[in-house]
């Protein structure tokens, strides 16, 4: 039972849902090269796990195959990824708590944070510093406008790039000075 027990513990720590690639990487980190081929051993363990977990492939909108406990099926995870993408497409990004409630309604048996799961499972989805879901990459001009609109009071122009990066991280290009001036003129 060492490998099965490790897989079981890893699924427990991931609230019963994890990408196959992540589970495979975890196995490769724990055993020397040549002893275990990550994704391959996870697939084999699923087959011999007596129904403790299953591998769900071809989930539209997911980053890849998902290792799951029996409580989760392909249609539910497809609906989850679809809802994540719908939430992430909205601009400006919606508040995190509303998105969290929506996603929790789709996966009521998931004990982890549905926003964290969204970022792990859904393709091209990230969260801002305020845990608001968005699709990557972020349009630089839209990011600038959002930072300016949400600013409380004025701030030095030199802080704009930092504020954009603080909100969206590496998922937005650094603003071009000409773009900044254009947005400032539009904003009045």
TIPA-206476 format. One record per atom (N, C-alpha, C): x, y, z. Coordinates in steps of 0.2 Angstrom, whole numbers, plus 5000, padded with zeros to 4 digits. Example, Ala and Ser with C-alpha at 12.3 -4.5 7.8 and 13.67 -1.06 7.14 Angstrom:
residues 2
506649725039;506249785039;506649845039;506449895035;506849955036;506450005039;
end
This chain:
residues 188
500349945000;500050005000;500450065000;501050074999;501450135000;501150184994;501150164988;500950214983;500250234983;499850184984;499150194985;498950244991;499350234996;499250275002;499450345001;500050354997;500250414995;499750454991;499450414986;498950444982;498350464986;498150424990;497550434994;497650504998;498250505001;498450565006;498450625001;498750624995;498750684991;498050704989;497650654987;496950674985;496650714991;496750684997;496450715003;496650785004;497350795003;497650865004;497350914999;497150884993;496850924987;496150934987;495850914993;495050914993;494750874988;495050814986;494750764982;494850774974;495150834972;495150844965;495850874964;496250844959;496850874957;497050854949;497350894946;497550884939;498050824939;497950774934;498450724934;499150744933;499250794930;499950824929;500250834936;499850874940;500050884947;500250824951;499750774951;499850714955;500450684952;500550674946;501150644943;501750674945;501750744945;502350784947;502550764955;502050764959;502150744966;502450684967;502250634963;502550564963;503250564961;503450604956;504150604953;504550644958;504250684962;504650724967;504850674973;504450624975;504550584980;504950524979;504950504973;505350444972;505950454966;506450424967;507050434962;506850424955;507150464950;507050454943;507150374941;506650354937;506750284935;506350234939;506150254945;505750214949;505050224948;504850294947;504150304946;504150354940;503650344935;503550394930;502850424932;502850484935;502250514938;501550504935;501350524929;500750524927;500550444925;501050414923;500950334922;500750294928;501150314933;500950274940;500350294942;500150364942;499450384944;498950344940;498950344934;498450304930;498450234932;498950204933;498950134936;498650124943;498850174947;498550174954;497750184954;497550224949;496750234948;496450164947;496750134942;496450064940;496450014946;496950014950;496949964955;496749994962;496450054962;496250084968;495550064971;495250014968;494549984970;494050044971;494050084966;493550134966;493650194970;494250204973;494350254978;494450324974;494650314968;494750374963;494650354956;494550404952;494550394945;494850454941;495050434935;495350484930;494750514926;494750574925;494250604921;494550644915;494450624909;494850654904;494350694899;494650734895;494250774890;493750814893;493950854899;493450904902;493550974898;493050994894;493151054891;493251114895;493851154894;494051204898;494451194903;494651134904;495151114910;495851104907;496351114911;497051114909;497251044907;496950994909;497050924907;496650874911;496850814911;496450764914;496450774922;495950754925;495850774932;495750704936;496150694942;496050644946;495550664951;495050624952;494450644957;494250584961;493950594967;493550544971;492950534967;492550474968;491950454965;491450514965;491350554970;490850604971;490850654965;491350654961;491450704956;491450674949;491050694944;490950664938;491150714932;491250694926;491450734921;490950794919;490250784920;489850834918;489850884924;489950864930;489950914935;490550964934;491150924933;491750964932;491751004925;491450984920;491351024914;490951084916;490351074920;489951134921;490351184926;490751154930;491251194934;491651244930;492051204925;492551244921;492151294917;491551274914;491151324910;490951384914;490751374921;490551434925;491151474927;491751444928;492351484929;492551524923;492551494917;492651534911;492151594910;491551584912;491051634911;491151694916;491351674922;491451724927;492151764926;492651724923;493251754922;493251804915;492751794911;492651834905;492351904907;492051904912;491651964914;492252024915;492052084913;492552134914;492052194916;492252234921;492852224926;492652154930;493252124932;493152064936;492652074942;492252024943;491752024949;492052014956;491752034961;492052024967;492051944969;492651924973;492751864974;492251824977;491951854982;491451814986;490851794982;490551834977;490051814973;490251754968;490851754966;491151704961;491151634966;491451644972;491551584976;490851554977;490351594979;489651564980;489351524974;489451564968;489251534962;489551464961;490251464962;490651394960;490451344966;490351364972;490251324977;489551284976;489051324973;488451294971;488451234966;488951244962;489151184957;489451124960;489951144964;490251084968;490151084975;489551074977;489351084985;489751034989;490050974986;490450924990;491150944990;491350994987;492051014987;492251054993;492651024997;492851055004;493351115003;493651114998;494251174997;493951234995;494351284993;494151354991;494051344983;493351354981;493251344974;493651394969;493851454972;494251494968;494951474967;495251444972;495851404971;495851354966;495251314967;495151254962;495151284955;494751334954;494651364947;495351384944;495751414948;496451424945;496851364944;496751314948;497151254946;496851214940;496251214940;495951174934;495751204928;495551264928;495351304922;495851334918;495851314911;496351344907;496251414906;496851454906;496851524905;496551564910;496451544916;496051584921;496551594927;496551654930;496951674936;496551714940;496851734946;496451774950;496951844952;496551894953;496951954954;497151954962;497452004964;497752014971;497052014975;496552034973;495852034977;495451964976;495851914973;495451854972;494951854966;494951904962;494451904957;494651874951;494251824948;494451784942;494451824936;494951814932;495051844925;495351794920;495251804914;495651764908;496251804907;496751754905;497451784903;497551774896;497851824893;498251884896;497751934897;497851984901;497452044902;497652094897;497152124894;497252184890;497552244894;498152264892;498452324896;498052384897;497652404892;497252464892;496752454897;496352394897;495852384901;496052384909;496652354910;496952354916;497152424919;497352464915;497552534917;496852574919;496352564914;495752594916;495452574922;495452504924;495252474930;495552504936;496252504936;496652534941;496452604943;496352644937;496252714938;495552724941;495052684938;494352694941;494252674948;494652624950;494552594957;495052634962;495452674960;495852714964;495452754969;495652754975;495352804980;495752864980;495552914977;495952974977;496452974971;496953024971;497453024966;498052984968;498452974964;499052934965;499552964960;500252954961;500752984956;500752934950;500852964944;500852924938;501352874938;501852884942;502452834942;502252774946;501652774950;501452714953;500952674949;500752694943;500252664939;500552594937;501152584934;501352524932;501352474938;501552494944;501652454950;500952434952;500452474952;499752464954;499452404949;499552414942;499352364937;499652304939;500252294940;500652234941;500452204948;500252244953;500052224960;499352184959;498952214954;498252184953;498252124949;498652124944;498652064939;499252024938;499852044942;500452004941;500752004934;501051944933;501351944926;500851934920;500251934922;499751924916;499551984912;499852034913;499752094910;500452124908;500452154902;501052184899;501152254903;501752274904;501852344907;501552394902;501252444905;500952494901;501452534897;501252544890;501652594886;501452664888;501952704889;501852774891;501252814886;501252794880;500752824875;500052794877;500052734879;499352704881;499152734887;499552754892;499452784898;499152854897;499452894893;499252954891;498552954888;498452904883;497752904880;497252884885;497352834889;496852824894;496752884899;497252914901;497152974905;496753024902;496853034895;496453084892;495653064891;495552994890;494952974890;494552974896;494952964902;494652964909;494453034911;494753084908;494653154909;495053174915;
end
